[in-house]
C-alpha cells in the first residue's frame, strides 16, 4: 500500500499546472491580434481565450490550487461550487496562504488592495453577484455543472466582466 501521499505536495503540483494555464490565458489576452477579436463577439472571445478547464483525479489538490491562485492573483473573483459547504474548504485555505486579508465575512474576503473574492453556490449566483464587477469566475467541482449552468455563467460574465481588461473562466475538477 502506498503511504507517502502528502496533500501539500500534490496541491503544489496541481497549482503549478493551473498557474501555467492561467499565465497562457493572460498572455493571449494581452496579444493585440487576439485582443482585437474581443470587439467582434465578446461571448466567443470569452469561450475561446478566457476559459481554462483543468481536470484531475480526486484528492489531487484542486481546492489548494484555487486558494493559491486567488492569493497570488488578487483580483475581484467569484468562486463558485455546487454548494457553500464545498466552497468552505477554499475559503479556509485562502486564509492559510495569505496574511494580507483586510476583512472577511462568511462569503466574502477583501484583500488590502481592495480586491474582493466572493464565495457562492450555484443557488446564490443571481442574488449575490448583482452589481459586483469581477474579473474572473473560478468553479470548483466543475464536473457537477450542467451545460445550461455553464452557459449561465458565461452570460453572467459577459455583463459583469465587460469593463475588465482581463477575463477568466476557470473550471477545475
SENU-847853 format. One line per field, with one value per residue (C-alpha): residue in three letters; residue number from 1; x, y, z. Coordinates in steps of 0.1 Angstrom, whole numbers. Layout:
<marzas>
residu: (ALA_...) $
num: (NUM_...) $
u: (X_...) $
v: (Y_...) $
w: (Z_...) $
</marzas>
This chain:
<marzas>
residu: (UNK_UNK_UNK_UNK_UNK_UNK_UNK_UNK_UNK_UNK_UNK_UNK_UNK_UNK_UNK_UNK_UNK_UNK_UNK_UNK_UNK_UNK_UNK_UNK_UNK_UNK_UNK_UNK_UNK_UNK_UNK_UNK_UNK_UNK_UNK_UNK_UNK_UNK_UNK_UNK_UNK_UNK_UNK_UNK_UNK_UNK_UNK_UNK_UNK_UNK_UNK_UNK_UNK_UNK_UNK_UNK_UNK_UNK_UNK_UNK_UNK_UNK_UNK_UNK_UNK_UNK_UNK_UNK_UNK_UNK_UNK_UNK_UNK_UNK_UNK_UNK_UNK_UNK_UNK_UNK_UNK_UNK_UNK_UNK_UNK_UNK_UNK_UNK_UNK_UNK_UNK_UNK_UNK_UNK_UNK_UNK_UNK_UNK_UNK_UNK_UNK_UNK_UNK_UNK_UNK_UNK_UNK_UNK_UNK_UNK_UNK_UNK_UNK_UNK_UNK_UNK_UNK_UNK_UNK_UNK_UNK_UNK_UNK_UNK_UNK_UNK_UNK_UNK_UNK_UNK_UNK_UNK_UNK_UNK_UNK_UNK_UNK_UNK_UNK_UNK_UNK_UNK_UNK_UNK_UNK_UNK_UNK_UNK_UNK_UNK_UNK_UNK_UNK_UNK_UNK_UNK_UNK_UNK_UNK_UNK_UNK_UNK_UNK_UNK_UNK_UNK_UNK_UNK_UNK_UNK_UNK_UNK_UNK) $
num: (1_2_3_4_5_6_7_8_9_10_11_12_13_14_15_16_17_18_19_20_21_22_23_24_25_26_27_28_29_30_31_32_33_34_35_36_37_38_39_40_41_42_43_44_45_46_47_48_49_50_51_52_53_54_55_56_57_58_59_60_61_62_63_64_65_66_67_68_69_70_71_72_73_74_75_76_77_78_79_80_81_82_83_84_85_86_87_88_89_90_91_92_93_94_95_96_97_98_99_100_101_102_103_104_105_106_107_108_109_110_111_112_113_114_115_116_117_118_119_120_121_122_123_124_125_126_127_128_129_130_131_132_133_134_135_136_137_138_139_140_141_142_143_144_145_146_147_148_149_150_151_152_153_154_155_156_157_158_159_160_161_162_163_164_165_166_167_168_169_170_171_172_173) $
u: (0_13_15_36_6_11_-17_6_29_0_-16_16_18_-18_-13_18_-3_-32_-8_8_-27_-36_-4_-11_-46_-33_-6_-31_-55_-27_-17_-31_-40_-62_-75_-90_-113_-129_-147_-164_-180_-175_-190_-170_-138_-145_-151_-120_-94_-105_-116_-93_-105_-85_-94_-75_-82_-100_-78_-53_-53_-80_-90_-54_-46_-76_-68_-32_-43_-67_-39_-13_-36_-55_-85_-122_-131_-163_-156_-184_-190_-221_-227_-214_-201_-179_-166_-158_-125_-113_-123_-103_-72_-73_-66_-39_-19_-24_-18_-29_-66_-81_-117_-137_-172_-187_-189_-165_-129_-114_-77_-56_-55_-93_-100_-128_-134_-170_-177_-210_-230_-249_-281_-269_-255_-282_-287_-251_-234_-258_-238_-205_-180_-154_-125_-129_-151_-135_-156_-146_-161_-170_-179_-211_-223_-247_-241_-271_-254_-221_-239_-255_-220_-208_-238_-232_-196_-205_-223_-202_-168_-174_-152_-123_-92_-86_-113_-111_-134_-116_-133_-115_-124) $
v: (0_35_56_86_107_143_167_198_183_172_206_223_202_210_247_247_233_258_287_278_277_310_326_313_328_361_364_355_382_408_399_427_405_384_413_428_398_408_436_413_388_390_357_337_356_346_309_307_328_333_298_274_238_216_181_156_128_133_144_160_194_213_234_241_252_275_291_297_312_335_347_352_368_391_402_405_368_349_314_290_255_234_241_266_236_226_262_264_245_270_298_283_276_312_323_297_311_348_373_404_399_431_419_388_376_341_345_373_382_417_420_450_461_465_434_411_374_362_326_314_283_277_286_320_333_357_373_378_390_418_450_432_437_409_398_361_332_301_270_240_206_218_183_187_216_211_227_250_262_268_289_309_316_328_351_364_370_388_415_415_415_438_465_442_442_406_380_345_315_287_253_229_193) $
w: (0_-10_22_11_0_10_2_3_-24_-45_-42_-52_-84_-93_-86_-109_-137_-130_-128_-162_-178_-162_-175_-210_-210_-196_-223_-251_-239_-240_-275_-297_-326_-303_-282_-314_-317_-284_-302_-327_-305_-267_-258_-283_-272_-236_-245_-267_-250_-214_-204_-186_-179_-157_-145_-124_-100_-68_-39_-62_-47_-67_-37_-27_-62_-64_-30_-41_-74_-55_-33_-59_-85_-62_-83_-80_-82_-79_-66_-72_-61_-62_-25_0_21_-8_-10_27_21_-5_19_47_25_13_49_53_23_28_56_36_42_53_61_58_63_58_20_11_16_10_3_13_-24_-23_-44_-33_-35_-33_-24_-38_-45_-77_-59_-47_-80_-90_-56_-46_-78_-87_-91_-85_-113_-113_-133_-131_-122_-107_-104_-82_-88_-124_-134_-114_-136_-165_-199_-190_-158_-176_-202_-174_-160_-194_-197_-162_-171_-203_-183_-151_-168_-197_-184_-173_-194_-185_-180_-167_-165_-147_-144_-121_-113) $
</marzas>
